[in-house]
Amino acid sequence: MNTTPEQQDDMKRELGLLDATMLVAGSMIGSGIFIVSSDIVRNVGSAGWLIFIWVLTGIVTVIAAVSYGELSAMFPKAGGQYVYLREAYNRLIAFLYGWSLFMVIQAGTIAAVGVAFAKFAAYIFPALSDENILWDLGIVRINAAQLVAIATIVILTWVNSRGVKNGKIIQTVFTIVKLVSLGGLIVAGLLAAFNTEVWNANWSTAWDTVRWDINSGTAMSIGGAALFAGIVSAMVGSLFSSDAWNNVTFIAGEIRNPKRNIGLSLFLGTLIVTIIYVSANLMYLATLSMEEIAYAPADRVAVVAAQAIFGQVGTLVIAVMIMISTFGCNNGLILAGARVYYTMAQDGLFFKQAGELNKFEVPGWGLWAQCIWTSVLCLTGRYGDLLNYVIFVVLIFYALTIIGIFILRRKLPDAERPYKAFGYPILPALYVLAAFTICVGLLIYQPTFTWPGLIIVLLGIPVFFMWNRREKALD
């Protein structure tokens, strides 16, 4: 039971280029840029390598995004990456992606971002802290931050269940505010709080390769395999902070002129975020020593930088910025995810109700199913572990999708391609090579980030055959 064009056309095309670009940028920018640079510095040690990691991540992300442009122009339908995998490979590969997305990738990210919102809200309202345990049920301890996270997820799900127009307004407004706020923080750091002595000291050892030990507070020189391991480990954080750009492909059925606007929004959104991320790290280097970045309390490097710029009020400045950032980020993730489940259901690979539109012409059942599962993950407190497990899997699915460009060029040589992947075949091939190199490094040096993720994916195989058998029985 494949999705038909008529079914896809039931959705309202309410989103323009600005909305799509803000969805790309807003879904990418959550809390990562405010935190992960500490871990990157501990792994690679110096200013040059810190910027190198972020530039490399940005290049890899932009290459992937512009490569997806060809696929989005060929298949401008709800479901995005799920559809690309189905058309290039088969229903099983596509299902395994959708399964991973529902169980961990999308739901786990929404849970983590929601709890990040609550944790920084606790700077303003201490009672919302994750240290405020409300109920201790033995195997599960429920804290205030978890309940705040669930409340924001429920609110955003409700808003998005009442029409895509509501979701797009929140997304566009919050993303513009967060971009302006981040830009202001960067400018203030680079101009008002620029510390020449700190900047020169950081860049005097720009390409020293060291690993900072958080326990002893010392730095140890590394090279060769240890440096490669450090780069791979560092990129777990930067890649995750730059993820979710593909969410705009999920809502292709609601974007005006999708053959043009999806590919263009992917390029513009990832480019904007890359510039913001690199600039933010230059700001950190202009205000903080390498030690201060590496050992920022709870890795909240942006809080330490803001305190250097604004004094003690800087903590509140960053708290408000992260609340805005995470709220807008979750809106985009919640809005987009249900469109994949909608397409899966129409393929007979998910609950039938998820493939139906509500009276507001959005997949309301899928939105609420996602909300319930995400809330469960919030309560378990295991979403952070799940996200560590799947970064490896996310990279594999990205690589498989881009390999799909090569497959479809041979499989469907005469298909209409309003846009062709920039730099084909060199740039897409370079992305695949880079993604698999990082994956190999993770397999070797970070096995705890790989095997559990693979197990989660493989658990989807028997589920696929169950759904497939059910679909055949209904035909």
Order of alpha helices (4+ residues) and beta strands (2+ residues): alpha-alpha-alpha-alpha-alpha-alpha-alpha-beta-beta-alpha-alpha-alpha-beta-beta-alpha-alpha-alpha-alpha-alpha-alpha-alpha-alpha-alpha-alpha-alpha
